[in-house]
Amino acid sequence: MIYGDRSTRVLVQGATGNQGAFHIDLMNRYARDVGGAGVVAGVTPGKGGRDVHGVPVYDTVREAQAAHDLSASVIFVPAGAAADSIMEAADAGIETIVAITEHIPVHDVMQAVAYARSCGSAVIGPNCPGLLSPGECKLGIMPSPLFSTGSVGVISRSGTLTYEVVDELTRAGIGQSTVIGIGGDPVIGETFVDCIEGFHQDPHTKAVILIGEVGGALELDGAEAALSCGLPLVAYIAGVSAPKEKRMGHAGAIIEGGEGDAASKIRRLEAMGIVVARRPSELPQKIADLI
């Protein structure tokens, strides 16, 4: 497992909001099912002393950290304050920070991610569904009934495509080690390369599925990293029919200056020797052929 396991003690920032409270309950139901620590503390400034589904709420991350020895945080804070929340978690020494929030201003994200890295923290997202290691821990909003335990890692820029692919894998009898949604914004924390390096060090992972989309070159960088460390990889790139110069759902999913379209990414991946699926339904068989 990478980024967390059953022993991970989780903080939720934005704990008293509707989304924060809703997902505290779901994350802790999953933790109880697998025997994990789950969410042990929440933070909402000005609401310290309350509790959400039995989880105590503090005014600051430092207060929560002092009481619970936290190693991960999941952020449901509104966009205008989310970057400050990322930096507050990093400043308190939290190792893994999952930012679910979308629409955070780009320059705020740049500052927050850079600060978190300087503190030694890994930021997953923002604008992501988080991550789930089946049988170990859930950090975020992924629908746990779709998942099964196994040895295939999944890294994706798209939340809904992630769920579709995980469902296809589980139905085919192929379990997952860890599934990570890194987010589809132009600026994100952990990239495909960071996750590939984590999976390479993970004894539970035998092969990885990379789910990409139009825009940028993060998928190609991830494929090069997998080749360098000898980690078997199958890729799927969404958006073959996407028009140029038009943003497709995610803020980072735009073909600009003739670069980053799906067809050219597929050609370059195949030229590198990477197996590329044309449809999500092809992924189970193609990854089974590699493990």
C-alpha positions in Angstrom: 0.0 0.0 0.0 1.1 3.5 -0.6 0.1 6.7 1.1 -1.8 4.9 3.9 -2.9 1.7 5.5 -5.1 0.4 8.4 -3.0 2.2 11.0 -3.4 5.6 9.3 -5.0 8.0 11.7 -7.1 10.5 9.6 -8.1 14.1 10.1 -10.9 15.7 8.2 -10.6 19.5 7.6 -14.0 21.1 7.0 -15.5 18.4 9.3 -18.7 20.2 10.2 -19.8 21.0 6.6 -22.3 18.8 4.8 -19.7 17.0 2.7 -17.2 16.7 5.5 -19.7 15.2 7.9 -21.2 12.9 5.2 -17.8 11.4 4.3 -16.5 11.1 7.8 -19.4 8.7 8.3 -18.6 6.7 5.1 -14.8 6.6 5.8 -15.3 5.4 9.3 -17.9 2.7 8.2 -15.2 1.4 5.8 -12.5 1.6 8.6 -14.7 -0.4 10.9 -15.3 -3.1 8.2 -11.5 -3.6 7.7 -10.3 -3.0 11.3 -8.6 0.3 10.5 -8.1 3.5 12.6 -10.2 5.7 10.2 -11.1 9.3 10.9 -10.1 10.2 14.5 -10.4 14.0 14.5 -11.9 16.9 12.6 -11.1 20.6 12.2 -13.4 23.5 11.6 -12.2 26.9 12.9 -14.6 28.3 15.6 -16.4 25.0 16.1 -13.9 23.2 18.4 -15.5 21.1 21.1 -18.2 19.7 18.9 -18.3 16.2 17.5 -19.4 14.8 14.1 -20.6 11.1 14.1 -18.6 10.7 17.4 -15.4 12.3 16.0 -14.1 15.2 18.1 -13.7 18.6 16.3 -10.9 21.1 17.0 -10.3 24.7 16.0 -6.9 24.1 14.4 -4.9 21.3 12.9 -2.1 21.7 15.5 -4.6 21.1 18.3 -5.9 18.0 16.6 -2.4 16.8 15.8 -1.2 17.2 19.4 -4.2 15.0 20.6 -4.2 12.3 18.0 -0.8 11.8 16.2 -2.3 12.2 12.8 -0.6 11.1 9.5 -3.3 11.9 6.8 -5.8 14.7 6.2 -8.8 14.8 3.9 -9.9 18.4 3.0 -13.5 19.4 2.3 -12.9 23.1 2.8 -14.5 25.6 0.4 -12.2 26.7 -2.5 -11.3 30.2 -1.1 -9.8 28.7 2.1 -8.6 25.3 0.8 -5.0 26.3 0.0 -4.6 27.7 3.5 -5.9 24.4 4.8 -3.3 22.4 2.8 -0.5 24.6 4.2 -1.9 24.3 7.7 -1.9 20.5 7.5 1.6 20.5 6.1 2.9 22.9 8.7 1.5 20.4 11.4 3.6 17.6 9.9 0.8 15.6 8.3 2.4 13.3 5.7 -0.5 12.7 3.2 -2.9 15.5 2.4 -5.9 14.7 0.1 -7.6 17.8 -1.3 -11.1 16.9 -2.5 -12.1 20.6 -3.1 -12.5 21.8 -6.7 -12.2 25.4 -8.1 -9.2 26.4 -6.0 -7.4 29.3 -7.7 -4.4 28.1 -9.7 -1.9 30.4 -8.0 -3.2 29.4 -4.5 -2.6 25.7 -5.5 0.9 26.5 -6.7 1.8 28.1 -3.4 0.1 25.4 -1.3 1.7 22.5 -3.2 5.2 24.1 -3.1 4.9 24.8 0.7 3.7 21.2 1.4 6.6 19.7 -0.5 9.0 21.9 1.5 7.5 20.4 4.6 7.8 16.8 3.3 4.1 16.3 2.8 2.5 14.7 -0.3 -0.6 16.4 -1.7 -3.2 14.2 -3.6 -5.3 16.5 -5.8 -6.9 19.0 -5.6 -10.2 18.4 -7.4 -9.8 14.6 -6.9 -11.7 11.6 -5.4 -8.8 10.7 -3.1 -7.5 7.2 -2.8 -8.6 3.7 -1.6 -6.4 0.7 -0.6 -8.9 -2.2 -0.5 -8.9 -3.9 2.9 -6.7 -1.1 4.4 -8.0 2.5 4.2 -10.2 5.0 2.4 -9.1 8.6 2.1 -11.7 10.5 0.2 -15.0 9.8 -1.6 -14.4 6.7 -3.7 -17.4 4.2 -3.7 -15.9 1.3 -1.7 -18.4 -1.4 -2.8 -16.8 -1.5 -6.3 -13.3 -2.4 -5.0 -11.6 -5.7 -4.2 -8.2 -6.7 -2.8 -5.4 -7.5 -5.2 -2.2 -6.6 -6.8 -3.0 -4.0 -9.5 -2.5 -0.3 -8.8 -4.6 2.3 -10.6 -3.6 6.0 -11.1 -6.2 8.3 -12.8 -6.9 11.9 -13.6 -10.7 11.2 -13.8 -12.8 10.2 -10.9 -15.7 8.6 -12.8 -13.4 6.8 -15.2 -11.6 5.4 -12.2 -14.8 4.0 -10.8 -15.7 2.4 -14.2 -12.3 0.8 -14.5 -12.3 -0.5 -10.9 -15.7 -2.0 -11.5 -14.5 -3.7 -14.7 -11.4 -5.1 -12.8 -13.4 -6.4 -9.9 -16.0 -8.1 -12.2 -13.1 -9.8 -14.0 -11.7 -11.1 -10.7 -8.7 -8.7 -10.7 -8.2 -7.0 -7.3 -6.5 -3.7 -6.6 -3.6 -2.8 -4.3 -4.2 1.0 -4.2 -6.4 3.3 -6.4 -5.4 6.9 -6.6 -7.3 9.9 -8.2 -4.6 12.6 -8.8 -7.1 15.2 -10.1 -7.6 16.8 -13.4 -6.5 20.4 -12.7 -3.6 22.2 -14.5 -1.6 22.2 -11.2 -1.8 19.1 -8.9 0.4 17.7 -6.1 1.3 14.1 -6.7 1.8 13.2 -10.3 1.8 9.9 -12.3 5.6 9.8 -11.7 5.3 10.2 -8.0 2.6 7.4 -7.8 4.6 5.1 -10.1 7.6 5.5 -7.8 5.4 4.6 -4.8 4.0 1.6 -6.5 7.5 0.4 -7.5 8.4 0.4 -3.8 5.1 -1.3 -2.8 5.4 -5.2 -2.4 1.7 -5.6 -2.9 1.7 -4.1 -6.5 2.6 -6.2 -9.5 1.4 -3.9 -12.3 -0.3 -0.6 -12.8 -3.1 0.9 -14.9 -2.7 4.5 -15.9 -5.9 6.4 -16.9 -5.1 9.7 -18.6 -6.9 12.3 -20.7 -6.2 15.2 -23.1 -3.9 18.1 -22.0 -0.3 18.2 -20.8 2.2 15.4 -20.8 1.9 13.9 -17.3 0.9 10.5 -18.7 4.1 10.3 -20.9 6.2 11.2 -17.9 4.5 8.5 -15.9 5.1 5.9 -18.6 8.8 6.7 -18.8 9.1 6.3 -15.0 7.4 2.9 -15.2 9.7 1.8 -18.0 12.7 3.0 -16.0 11.9 0.9 -13.0 10.5 -2.1 -14.9 7.0 -1.8 -13.5 4.4 -3.4 -15.9 2.0 -0.7 -17.1 -1.2 -0.5 -19.3 -2.6 2.9 -20.3 -5.9 4.2 -21.3 -6.3 7.8 -22.7 -9.7 9.4 -22.8 -10.8 12.0 -25.3 -9.9 10.7 -28.7 -12.7 12.8 -30.2 -12.1 15.9 -28.1 -12.0 19.2 -30.1 -9.0 21.5 -29.9 -8.9 24.6 -27.8 -12.0 23.6 -25.8 -11.8 22.6 -22.2 -13.3 19.1 -21.6 -14.7 19.0 -18.1 -11.4 19.2 -16.1 -9.5 22.5 -16.0 -6.4 20.7 -17.2 -8.1 18.8 -20.0 -7.6 21.1 -23.0 -5.6 20.7 -26.2 -3.5 23.8 -26.7 -1.1 24.6 -29.5 -1.7 21.2 -31.1 -0.1 19.5 -28.0 -1.6 17.0 -25.6 -4.4 15.4 -27.7 -5.3 11.8 -27.0 -4.3 10.4 -30.4 -0.7 11.8 -30.2 -0.4 10.6 -26.6 -1.5 7.1 -27.6 1.0 7.1 -30.5 3.9 8.2 -28.3 3.0 5.6 -25.6 2.8 2.8 -28.1 6.2 4.0 -29.6 7.6 3.6 -26.1 6.4 0.0 -25.9 3.5 0.7 -23.6 0.3 -1.4 -24.0 -2.7 1.0 -24.6 -6.3 0.0 -24.3 -8.8 1.6 -26.8 -11.7 1.1 -24.4 -11.9 0.8 -20.6 -13.5 -2.7 -21.0 -10.2 -3.9 -22.6 -8.1 -3.1 -19.5 -8.8 -6.2 -17.4 -7.6 -8.6 -20.1 -4.6 -6.4 -21.0 -3.4 -6.1 -17.4 -4.0 -9.8 -16.8 -1.7 -10.6 -19.7 1.1 -8.7 -17.8 0.8 -10.3 -14.4 
